[in-house]
Amino acid sequence: MRIRRLAVALSAAAILGGGAAGAPAAPNGLEVLGHANPGVGANGDVYGHRGHAYLGSWIGAGCLSNGVRVYDLQNPRAPRHVSTFADRVSDPSLAGTWTEKVIVQHVNTPTFVGDLAVVSIQACDRSSSAFRGFGLYDVTDPARPLKLSHYATEPQTRGSHEIWLQARRNRAYVYTAIPFAELDTSPDGVTPGNPDFRIVDVSDPRNPAQVGEWGAWRELGVHPRSGPPGLNRNFVHSVIVDETAKTAYLSYWDLGTVILDIRDPADPTFIGRTTFEPGEVGNAHSATLANGGNLLVETHESFSSPGSPSVGVPSLHDISDPANPVRLSTFTRPDLIDLGETVHDPKARGGRLFLSWYQEGVVVLDIQDPASPQVVAQFVPPADFSNPDFEFCLVEPCTSIWGVFVDGSRILASGESNGLWVLKLR
């Protein structure tokens, strides 16, 4: 979720040269291999698969419905645009939507063998008749994507916000977050509607079928608007699933990260959840797993004034006992948040944590000691492109990074206003 705010653009030299006055210098450590700017239009998340980068698009100022742009990375120093899909040009039925999240996996089922992409589709205008839900595409040949089906959510919702695709033996499932669906589809405001979290069997991607669901209002009695002041928004923002497709981790905003047993997709079962300290900002936005699945990294998206303790930062939790998560640390560093800018999405590989941190760019932490994370690298793109569709910076052009993905030895990053970056950790 991108909360509308004003942020001051800061040059790469200022960040890499020391950040806030008196703060220790932030390290560099990330080499730029290549860059591809798709031009006008706000960009969403990025995903890497089999030598290609998939760049989503965001609502921006004009809801341009630019879809997913695919880049061949055979020469990482010169990413080559090979196709676009889930956009209004190739599919007029998607006009008035945005597609910020895309995930690609190889799937082998009785009805489909190949590379499958799932794309979140949300309506720019909630009152419009624009499609909302998610799309499934065959990208076995990334240069020739093929639409397989669209899965619709209820018209009261905005669509699938964030998604996860996981193959499990000879089946495949999409796990999707539909924020505030329980409230938006409630018939009377006191009876839970259709849950925020859904599991959809996409083993036959031409005929997706919902098989499971879970909502905290229905299952735990936690109303989407209940809780202490400032911590009363309980909705599923994002979801990740472990490699075995046995456990799901729902970023449930002010309810923390909810952990579910999903071994039976038709019957998700509550295991435990993370919690917040009194007075601490909630906003559990995204998560990633590390240390063999025993470490959960939870990011909190919260924009606030410089130096405020409510600025969104990541926290690290021991979940070796998933029924009782234990917080090990919360990473804060003034020279990385001197603008009051929040962290966004996390990805973990080995003992490294890769964070997209909006105006702070890509921040890499060493988390081998999860009780004491240390910064090892940072990249902020140069401010050399003014994008008229990106309206959320007080000063243009912006250097904001939306997403990060680790693709072997390469790190992919998505600049909200300036596109795809291919990086390498020195």
Sequence and secondary structure as in RCSB ss.txt:
>XXXX:A:sequence
MRIRRLAVALSAAAILGGGAAGAPAAPNGLEVLGHANPGVGANGDVYGHRGHAYLGSWIGAGCLSNGVRVYDLQN
PRAPRHVSTFADRVSDPSLAGTWTEKVIVQHVNTPTFVGDLAVVSIQACDRSSSAFRGFGLYDVTDPARPLKLSH
YATEPQTRGSHEIWLQARRNRAYVYTAIPFAELDTSPDGVTPGNPDFRIVDVSDPRNPAQVGEWGAWRELGVHPR
SGPPGLNRNFVHSVIVDETAKTAYLSYWDLGTVILDIRDPADPTFIGRTTFEPGEVGNAHSATLANGGNLLVETH
ESFSSPGSPSVGVPSLHDISDPANPVRLSTFTRPDLIDLGETVHDPKARGGRLFLSWYQEGVVVLDIQDPASPQV
VAQFVPPADFSNPDFEFCLVEPCTSIWGVFVDGSRILASGESNGLWVLKLR
>XXXX:A:secstr
      B    HHHHHTTSSTTS      EEEEEEE   SS EEEEEEETTEEEEEE  TTT     EEEEE SS
TTS EEEEEESSTTT GGGTTEEB  EEEEEEE SS EEEEEEEEEEESSTTS    EEEEEE SSTTS EEEEE
EE  TTS B  EEEEEEETTEEEEEEE TTHHHHT SSSSS  S SEEEEE SSTTS EEEEEE HHHHH   TT
 SSTT       EEEE TTSSEEEEE BTT EEEEE SSTTS EEEEE    TT    EEEEEEEGGGTEEEEEE
    STT TTS  EEEEE SSTTS EEEEE   GGGSTT      EEEETTEEEEE BTT EEEEE SSTTS EE
EEEE        TT   BSSSS   EEEEEEETTEEEEEETTTEEEEEEE 
